[in-house]
Amino acid sequence: MKVYIVVILQFIIWSGYTFIEWLSKHDQLIYKVIMFFVFFYLAFLLGNQVTKSVRKTLFITSLSLVIYTSIHYTMELFIH
């Protein structure tokens, strides 16, 4: 059950990242990369607080990022 909670909370974090990235569409690439690492770190910290395992948290965070990115780009293809 903890894994599902972490994934849902991380999806919320990735959605926030997508929204902030959309708001800063004119920023330079380096700032977007820094912002990505800040959000990744926040997602990792949140997951680690819930699961209490660094390895499991790293796996869940990477998996949620891959799933969110694939869903995001799939929906983007259907919308445009």
N, C-alpha and C positions, 0 to 999 in steps of 0.2 A: 504494500500500500504506500510505503514511503516513496518508492520509485515513481509511482503515478503522480503523487503530489509534487515531487521535484520537477518532473517533466512538464506538468501544467504550469507551474510557477515560472519555469524557464521559457516556456512558450510566451508567457506574458512579457518576460524580459526581452525576448527576441522581437516581439511585436513592438515594444517600446523603442528598440534599436532601429527597426525599420521606419517607424514614424519619425524619429529624430533625424535619421539619414535623409528621409524625404524632405524634411524642413531645411536641411543644410545641403541642398543639392548643388549649391554654387561654391561650396568649400573645396579646398585642395584635398588631394587624395591622402596625404600624410595625416591630416586631421581626422579623416574618416577611419583610417587604420587605427589611430590612437583611440578613437571612440569605440571601435569594435573591441579592442583589447580591454577597455574599461568595462564594457558590458559583459564580455566573456568572464572577466574576473568577478563581477557581481553575480553572474549566474553560477559560477563555480563556488563562491563563498556561500551563497544561499543553499546550494545542493549539499555542500559539506556540512552545513549546520543541521540539515535534516538527516542525512545518511550516516554521518560520523565516520566515513571511509573515503580516503583520498582517491584510491583506485576506482572505486565504484562511482564516485562523483565525476571524475575525469571521463569515464566511459559514458555516463548518463548525459553529461554536458555536451560531449562531442556528438552523441547520438541525437539529442534533441536539436542541436544546431543543424545537423545534416537533414533530419526530417523536416524541420521548419523551412530550411532553404529550398529543399525539393518541392514542398507544397507551395511555397511562395512563388517560385519560378514557374511551376506548372499552372497556377492560377493566373499568373501574369500572361502566359501564352494564350490562355483561353479568353482573357479579357481583351487583349489587343488583337 
